[in-house]
Amino acid sequence: PLRGDRRRLYGGGGFVGGPPRRKTRSEQASREFGMKRNILVTGGAGYIGSHACKALAQAGFLPITLDNLTHGHAEAVRWGPLVPADLADEAIVLETLQRFSIVGVLHFAALIEVGESMRAPERFLRNNVAGSFALLEAMRAAGVRHIVFSSSCATYGVPERVPIDENAPQRPINAYGETKLMVERALHWHEHAHGLRYAALRYFNAAGADPDGELGERHDPETHLVPLVLDAAMGARQRIDIFGTDYPTPDGTAVRDYVHVSDLADAHVKAIEHLIAGGESLRLNLGTGRGCSVREVIAAVDRVTGRKVPFRETQRRPGDPPMLVADPRRAKRVLGWEPALSDLDTIVRTAWRYRYPEAAQAAREGIAAA
């Protein structure tokens, strides 16, 4: 119902529409573009996108969120206007790019659930790939030449060696990873043909929440490990399943590279600044270079919450690699980016404070009283 309705614009999460006609925040913001550097953020009402909007605002940009709100949350858009629209509506995307004099794009909008991508690959191809192609066409028509793309370590599939650097073969084993790789290839050819400059940021396991408690993870259904383990600790779910205990890893469970969502947001700001300043296109891994096992995540939740996590050991899931750990040295060298919040306890603590604020506060008060 939102597609094609140019009258419905949100400003900072507030709905404006119908008589009496008032100037929306988005209209006010569009007149202020001369004072700020305006960045279009697709999927800016989602988990990583909303954190990126906050980081952009702190760096002096004005984030303009474009989100169809299928999975995003309007109340997470707090640092700039929200245009509720779908990327497939190229006319609205073009209008938004022109109206706000956009100087660059952070492109997060995508379906992300790997299992669903194997059951309904056509949805992922239509949304992730065709939607990205429509965005690139609108950018070309508007003369916008800088884009930071939210890619994924899923493009690597099962790696030949760990840690994984940017030259590792990209052989995705699921439709989600395939869509990310297809968009990366499109960016390459748009650079070759049209002079686009891009950064493809392949991140590993995003986790944690805004340290100020303003933003966090709210997927439905939730599939990410840290919030699921927290739910088990707090009694919101019966237990957490450990899929596979016989991997060739130190404790037999799968190992992943967890990177704090605020560190990812910082990397996106550094990447768009690099491109706007005339930097070359980039393909970078975003991770810590340190892996944590499923058992280590459970232990961290035990430690941070003071509660014992109930779990069950079960069989491996098909297609789960034993270990995915980034080699992040290129991002450090080119962007000067280093994760500051990505130790496991900080990730768990910030996620707990956002997901269960009252319990986290009570625990802090108890520690202080002791």
Buried (B, 14 or more C-beta within 10 A) or exposed (E): EBEEEEEBBBBBBBEBEEEEEEEBBBBEBBEEBEEBBBBBBBBBBBBBBBBBBBBBBEBEBBBBBBBBBEBBBBEBBBBBBBBBBBBBBBEBBBBBBBBBBBBBBBBBBBBBBBEBBBEBBEEBBBBBBEBBBBBBBBBBEBEBBBBBBBBBBBBBBBBEEBBBBBEBEBBBBBBBBBBBBBBBEBBBEBBEEEEBBBBBBBBBBBBBBBBEEBBBBBEEEBEBBBBBBBBBBBEEBEEBBBBBBEBEBEEBBBBBBBBBBBBBBBBBBBBBBBBBEEBEBBBBBBBBBBBBBBBBBBBBBBEBBEBEBEBEBEEBEEEBBBBBBBBBBBBEEBBEBEBEBBBBEBBBBBBBBBBBEEBBEEBEEEEEEE
